[in-house]
Amino acid sequence: MTTFEPNSNCLRCGKNSLLTDEVTGEQFCSKCGYVISEKSQESGPEWRSFQKTGGSDPARTGAPSSLTIHDMGLSTVINPLNKDASGKPLSTSMKSTIERLRTWDSRSQVHEPVDRNLRQALSELNKLKDKVSVSANVLEKAAYIYRKALEKKLVRGRSISAMIAASLYASCRDTETPRTLKDISDAANVKRKDIARCYRLLHHELELKMPVVDSVQCIARISSKLEITEKTKRYAIKVLQKAQERKESAGKDPMGLAASALYLSCVHNGVSVTQRDIAEAAGVTEVTIRNRYKGLKADQAKSEF
């Protein structure tokens, strides 16, 4: 179906006789046949599948590119099923050809040792995803930091597991996700000392600017493990905010400070939770909670006075 374009003159003959084909999108002159504009490539989805189920993706461009994939999702993948586009099985001669193509396709994706290193590192990062329970943007940032370290040849001579764990910890710090070095160490099965050493290297060589860890964010994590009420949690946040205003929290471990504020709130609201329970949930010692508790209690007495 064609439509008439009013107030449009042909660039060749100058007559007001331009038509637009609604199916193809072409614009042409009905007198001399001059084509003004041809059909451009559609950027929208390919709505050809009318099935609600079946797993068919109508998108034209496929999955978005991601830094957590070694090739960013831009390489080709040959389907392992030996069937053609219509679903019919391939012939014997075509099967051997496709199998050979699959072999060369997989070989062509790994050219240098750097690619193999990146494959292994991102595979370990994908395993850490479920153990540490972080979001997709944290993983993207961790993959970005590791790629930068790989470009500067910081990975050479060092453990891949320790470097990818340090990149994940740096990503958590940068996105203000409350994860400690011990959490990353337990999930990656790497010594805490090795991860800390690699993190300091990344911080210095890549010139990372890390925000200060907010101890208020650690309260929700500890209280969710102990199933503490919202009222107790809010009072602990209030105690921490007052301590931050007086700069009493400077230089202290955020997780230990949050655990102490939560214990102070439990004592104030009459909730029966022991120091050992809070220490185990926060991953700190009972001595740390007692020492921080004294300081927070004295600061609270000053503010109330």
N, C-alpha and C positions, 0 to 999 in steps of 0.2 A: 504494500500500500504506500502510495506517494502523497505528499502534501505540498501545497503551493506556499512559497515563501514570499510574502508581500514586501514591497519596498526594498527588494534585493535585485541588483542588476548583474548580469553576467560580465565577467572580467574580459571575455574575448569579444562577444558580439554586442555587449552593452544593453541587451534587451532585458526587460523585467519578466523573466521566464524561468526562474530557478525552482527546482523541485527537490524534495528531500525524501529518500526512501526510509520509512520507519523501521524496516526489518534490518537492513544492512547499515543504515546511518549515513549513506553516501548523499552528497549534495551535488547536483549537476544541472546543466542548462537543457531545457526541453527543445530548444531551437537548434543549437549547434552541437549539442552533446558534450560540451566541455565539463569535466569533473572538477568541481571546486574543492571538495574535501572527501577523502576516502575514509573507510571504516578504520577506527583506531582500536587498538587492543583493549578489550574490556579488563577492568581491574577488579570487578566485583566477583561474587561467587558464581559457580557454574551450576545453576539450578536445573539439573537434568534428572536427578534421582528423586522420585516421589515416594520412596519407601521411608517410613518412620524408623524402622529398625533395619539392621543389616550391616551397620558399620561403615557405610559409604560416606565419604567426606565430599561435600559439594564445593569446598573451597578450591580456588584456582591455584593458589600459591603454596598450599601445603602448610606444614607446621612452621612456626616462626623460628628464626635462627637463635641459638643459645650458646653462651660461652661455656656452659657445663658439658658440651659435647666437643670432642677433640677436633672435629672438622666444622663445628658450629651448625651442624645439620644441613650442610650444603652439598654433601656428596651423594652419589647415586647408590641405591640399594636394589639389587635384583631379587625378586621374590623367590623364596626357596621352593614354592610350589611349582611343580612342572606342569603348568596349565597356561593356555593362551588367554587372550583378552575375553573371549567368549566362554571360558570355563572348560574347554575341551582339553583332554590330555595331549601332551606333545608327542610327536613321533620319536622313535628310538634315535635316529640320527640328530634330530634337533635337541634331544635331551643332552647328548654328549657335548654339543656346541654350547648350550646354555651353561652347562656345568663348567666348561672351560672359561666361559666369560665371567662366571661368578668368581672363579679362582683369580683371574687377572684383575678383576675389579677390587677384590679384597687386598691384593698385593699392591695395587697402584695407590691405595690410600695411605700407606706407610712408606715414606721415602727415606727418612733420616732417623737417627736415634732420638732426636728431639720429639718426633711424632710418637714414638713408642713410649717415651717418658711421659708425655702429656696424656696418652691413652691410659696408662697405668695410674697416674695421679688422679685424673678425673673419675676413673672407676672407683678408686678408694673414697673420693669425695662423695660419690653417689651412695656408697655404703654407709658413710657417716651421717647422711641426711636423716635417715630414720632413727638412728641411735641417739642423735643429739636433738632431734625434733626442731628443725629450723625451717624458715620459709624459703621460697624460691629466690627472692631477691638477695638473701644472705648467701645462698649458694652461688649466684651469679657474681657477687662481689668477691667471694673467695676464689672462684675460677679466674676472675680478672687479675687479682693480686698474684696468683700463682703464674699466670701467663707473663706478667711483668717480670717476675723473678726469673723465669725461664729465659726471657730475652736478655736480661743482664747477667746470665750464666751464674746465678746464685745457687742453683740446685746442684751444680757439678760437685761431686765429692761428698754430698750430703744425702741423708736418707729422704726418699720421696715421701714416705709416710709422715715423717716429722715436719717436712716443709708444707705438705698439704694440710696437716693439722694446724700448723702455725698460721697458714693463710686463712683457714676457717675461723680461728680465734681472732685474728685481726679483723675479719669481716664482721664477726659478732660485736667486737668493740666499736667498729665504725658505725654499724647500724643500731647501736645501743640495745643489743639483744643480750639479756642477762645469762651468759654462759661463762663459767669459770675455766681456768686452765685444767683443773682436776676433772671437770666434766669432759672436756675434749680429750684429755689424756686417757681416761677410762674407756671412752668410746673408740679411740684410735689404737688402743693397746700400745701406746708409746710413752716413754718416761716423761714426766712433767718437766724435768730439767732440759731434755732435748728440745721439746716444743718451745720452752721459754727462750732457749738460745737461738733457735731459728726465728722466733718472733722478733727478738731484738735486732737480728740481722735484717729482717724485712723492714722493720721500722726505721732503721738507720739508712739503708741503701736506697729504699724506695721513697724516703722522706714522707712517711705517712703521718697525717695529722689526726690523732685519735682524741675523741672527746672524753672527758672525765666520766667514769662510771657513776651513775646515779644510784645510790643505795635504796631509794624509794622503789625502784623497779624490782629489786630483789625481794621485797616483802611479799608481793603476790605469789611469787614462786614458792617461798617457804610456807606460806599460809595454806596454799593449795595442797601441799603434801600432808599437812597436819589437820586439814579441814577446820580451820579457825574461822570464826564468824566475821562478818563484814564490819561490825562495830569495833571489834578488837583490831582489825586491820587498819581501819581509818584512824584510830587513836595512835597506832604505831607510826603511820605516815605523818601525823601531826607532830609527833615527838621528833621525828627525823628532820622535818622541815624547820622546826625551831632550832635544832642543833646546827643545821646548815646556815641559818641566818646568823647565828653567833660564831660560825666558822669553827665549831668544835669537832666537826667531822673531817677536817683537813688532814690528809696523810694516813687515814685509817682504812682498813680493809672494808669495802662496801658490804660484802656478804656478812661479815662479823658484826658490823654496825646495824644492819637490818635485822639480824637475828636477836641482837640485844634489845633493840627497840620493840621487837615483837614480844620478847619475854617481859619487858617492862609493861607493855600494854596488857598482857595476860594477867600479870600481878595486879594491875590497876582495876581490871574488869572482873577479877575473881575467876578466871579460867584456869583449870587445873592442867597445866602443861609443864613438864619438867625441863630443866636445862639440857639434859641429855637428848630428849626428843628433838628440841629445836636445833641443838648442835648437829645431830645426825642429819636432819632435814636440810640444814644450811651447808654442811660439809666443813664446819669449823670445830674447834675444841671448846669444851666447857669453860676452860680458863679464859679464853677470849671473850666469851659471853659475860662472865663475871666482871672482868676488867672494864669492858665497854658499858656494862650495866651501871657500874658505879658512877662513871662519868656522865651518862645520860640522866641518871637519877638526880645528880647534883645540878646539872644544867636545867632539868625540869623544875626543881625546887627554886632555882633563881628566877626563872621566867614566871612561875606562879606567884612568887613573892613580889 
